[in-house]
Amino acid sequence: MTREENIMKKKNYFEIKDVRFRQAKPSDKATVLDFCQKTFGRWGDYIPEVWDQWLKDKKGMFFVADLHGTAIGLGKITEHRPGELWLEGLRVDPTFRGHGIGRAIQDFTWVKALSFKPKFIRYATGSYNKISIHLGRSKGMKIINTYDEMWCKAPRADETKLVPARPSDAGEIMALLKRDSRYKLWKGFYLEGWKALTLDESLLQRLIKEKRVYVYFDRQGLSGVTMLIQSKDKKYVTFGNTIGRDIKTLQLVLKEARKLAGMLEGQKLEMVFPRNPWYKKVIKGTGWRHDLPIWMVLLEWRRR
């Protein structure tokens, strides 16, 4: 019996009570990555990039929904810092969708997350995912922010005015962020793709150490900053928390970020901004575009 035939047999003869939850194992990888390929179509899925890292993560929990020995879904609870949990990676094998598996995974995730006695539980989803948003709200979560994704093509470039930030720049960077009149729109988060982390000097120092923070200096000193994450294959470069001392400087940083991505051999570039009309005006003439009909929705539960 082939794997596909075995899966179909299990689909036809199972009840939700047959599903068990357990820690993910290395032996689950092939099965999980196979059905994850069918999750986001042409956009692809990030699970292959993080699988090995998630298996090693001792904080939180990485689990699968198991049906008679076969992984048919998964989820991840990540502890960003004591008291702050991030829910991610909820996936269901398309063969088993429509049978309550997603709801069962979320219910299990929620019970397990609360057992950590967190102060905050957060996750992000797409504006199109009404079911996920509804499920989050049913757990007492609230939408606390929304973010747009801009995109562009990477130009060929040999140099950029952006330079890697140094550990000694952290204080000035935090001061620049807080002086920005629209800093409050970020709600105090660093956007790492579709993941929101509380941005403080400790996180900033880690990002600087990982060469993921770039700054721009002019005659007035440190005047612009951008932060990025790049996929392991270098293909995707996503920028978050891009700030300039003024509009002109911000537009310059946006243009230079494109050059930087090209120098990093990036092919598909994204820039995340709080969902606000102001940013859509600022990107005009910088090479960045906003024409995606979807946006990121950030939900949060907080202990009272």
Secondary structure by P-SEA (a helix, b strand, c coil): ccaaaaaaaaaaccccccbbbbcccccaaaaaaaaaaaccccccccccccaaaaaaccccccccccccccccccbbbbcccccbbbbccccccccccccaaaaaaaaaaaaaaaaaccccccccccccaaaaaaaaaaacccccbbbbbbbbbbccccccccccccccaaaaaaaaaaacccccccccbbbcccccccccaaaaaaaaaacccccccccccccccccccccccccbbbbcccccccaaaaaaaaaaaaaaaaaacccbbbbbccccaaaaaaaccccccccccbbbbbbbcccc
